[in-house]
Amino acid sequence: YALCPETITDVLEAKKELLRHSGMLEFIDASDNMSSVGGLDNLKRWLAQRRGAWEESAREFGLEPPRGMIVLGIQGCGKSLCARAVAGEWKIPLVKFDSAAIFDKYIGETEKHIQKVFKVAEGLAPCVLWIDELEKVFAGSQPDSASVDAGVSSRILAAFLSWMQDRKAPVFVAATCNNVTGLPPELIRKGRFDELFFVDLPNQTERKQIFGIQLVRRKRNPAEFDLERVAAAAEGYSGAEIDAAVQTAMYAAFSSKQQVSTQGLLDALKATVPLSTTRAEEIQALRKWARTRAVPAATAEGRGQGA
């Protein structure tokens, strides 16, 4: 039987209330979808193939629900946006895991908390469970780590790995990661997550897409700008840095009572020193690690030297 919209709304509100009581999961409004994400065609294709794979028709076909993905990459390149966009694209609830709320100074309490998270997430299924900065959850890097560790992190990791392997409920875990050195090796073995994607700096084509998306968001027509030129000028810039440059150009145009222009975007880019310059060594090390361990989130076509 099909559920009427009012019933669906009531069920969703009941699930939100369940989350509020848990204190460790936050319901996120998944208003973004994959059209909000510039580039990353390989990742988008992979996700599109798995849409609806938790439904009865998929089970009858012989499929198991997708377990999840780790999105690793350079800061500001859309990892968190991808996690949010998955839920919006698949039209299922998105819940964010609050890692800080898990750790407890009392022995045994932390383990109880993580089991509660698993139980609540399964009660919300099908859903996307978003774990931001995955490496911090399991690396004992909490501010008060000396009082919570003594084996706590390793026990949480063991519980998480067991749940990832054995669970039956369709909970898709979308995890993001900035620092690969903090990832336990067991976490990235096949059978835990379905795939590990690496998000690099955007290439020329992707930068054009990102500029277009950001201009449309701000009620501007991308066709009125020389996107080829500004995208070329933004080589080595992350998606977040492009977003910030568009915002800066908008402020400058507003204060001078003019319309934002191609030149305004170019001026805003010149005023920004990108992470690819200030953290070049870290980025190269991350690329080297990912080259043999991760799947590129974007195809290599059109990727420039700075990407």
Order of alpha helices (4+ residues) and beta strands (2+ residues): alpha-beta-alpha-alpha-beta-alpha-beta-alpha-alpha-beta-alpha-alpha-alpha-beta-beta-alpha-alpha-alpha-alpha-alpha-alpha-beta
